[in-house]
Amino acid sequence: MKIIERLDLGEYVTFKPNRDLPRHRWFYFKEGFSRDLVIYLLKKFKVDEDMWVLDPFMGVGTTPLSCREYGVNTIGVEISPLFKLIAQSKIEDYDVEKIKDYYRYVKDYKERIDLGGVPPLLKRGFTKANLIDILKARRAIEGISEEKYRNLFYVALLSAANKSTLFIKDGSKLRPRRNRNIPPFREMFSRTIKNFIRDIEETELKNVSYYLYQGDARNLSMIDDESIDIVITSPPYLNKIEYTVVYEMEYLLLYGDKNINPIRSYIGLTYSRRDVLKLSNLDIKEMPPAALAYFNDMYQVLGELYRVLRRGGKAALVVGQGIFPDRVIKSDRILARIARKIGFKVGDIWIVNKRIAVRDRTIKIGVAEESIIFLYK
């Protein structure tokens, strides 16, 4: 195992390069990586059209969509129903004339909207006029009979709402915009649909097999043993386990007051004494419970990846080191040791980003890195 600096790839593990790419830009997902990274790894692994590529933490679907563009079969798994819906919408084929017909229906939809039972966050998040128009569009979209077109319009609604909200996403929080010059939702929605149509017309998606599932990466029971050739994924980073507060408005707009669990991932959320037994020979017992819970869950994830990968299969995991008040935990090295214990051969670890970790804004804890771990079966 070699530790190699590849800081030239730093932007590849962010979502930023996707902002100008057709379909990929339909929903900005700050936790994701880029199409550039997926294509780079597909070429590095010499993937051909008969192979299968898995992303068990697919988020909004960058890996599956990139695989359709590249021309390789793909499977994606995501625990969040919101992100799975977005991923599915981005990867589907569409009839542009149907989209135009459905847009006319949504645009001309008439219904009186009562704001009496609307959640307070939505009332704070939009001007009254925009909120009424958003809820009216949502009501119209609910009437679209074809599921994939209905979901496409839901994604357009969320994208347009993000451009016409009074909040901005700031890390894991929502905060008010300083610039209160908010564009009308109707204008943003019209522009979004036009952009979607242009992207659909301009993007060539290859005729490959693809399956997207809502599920937990610790239990990939929907995937057969030794059926996957390549894994490209990014598990949640240690100590960055966040409930989707930052996406709460999207959940409310899409699901209303339904009891939908908005969690992004279960990785590292629970911990028990039994977890220590599985990790006992990895010399990581003297760690915060959150770290032990994280590595226990990743033990299960890596075990599942080993099960579904064929002999000769390869995996690339984008991971971040964990920042705690008294230390930086080198997650990449520990995950590599866990992978080796499970049976993987550990290749190189590429360091792609570095930053100074501090607490209380001024006290330096250490240097935290983002890495790509390469594993082979």
LINQUI-V611220 format. One record per helix or strand. SS is the DSSP state (H for helix, E for strand). FROM is the first residue (numbers start at 1). TO is the last residue. If there is no record, write none. Layout:
ss:SS from:FROM to:TO
ss:SS from:FROM to:TO
This chain:
ss:E from:3 to:5
ss:H from:7 to:13
ss:H from:16 to:20
ss:H from:24 to:26
ss:H from:35 to:44
ss:E from:52 to:55
ss:H from:62 to:70
ss:E from:73 to:78
ss:H from:81 to:91
ss:H from:96 to:107
ss:H from:120 to:125
ss:H from:128 to:142
ss:H from:147 to:163
ss:E from:167 to:170
ss:E from:173 to:176
ss:H from:185 to:202
ss:E from:210 to:214
ss:E from:228 to:233
ss:E from:243 to:243
ss:H from:244 to:255
ss:E from:263 to:263
ss:H from:273 to:278
ss:H from:280 to:282
ss:H from:289 to:308
ss:E from:309 to:320
ss:E from:322 to:324
ss:E from:327 to:329
ss:H from:331 to:342
ss:E from:345 to:359
ss:E from:363 to:376
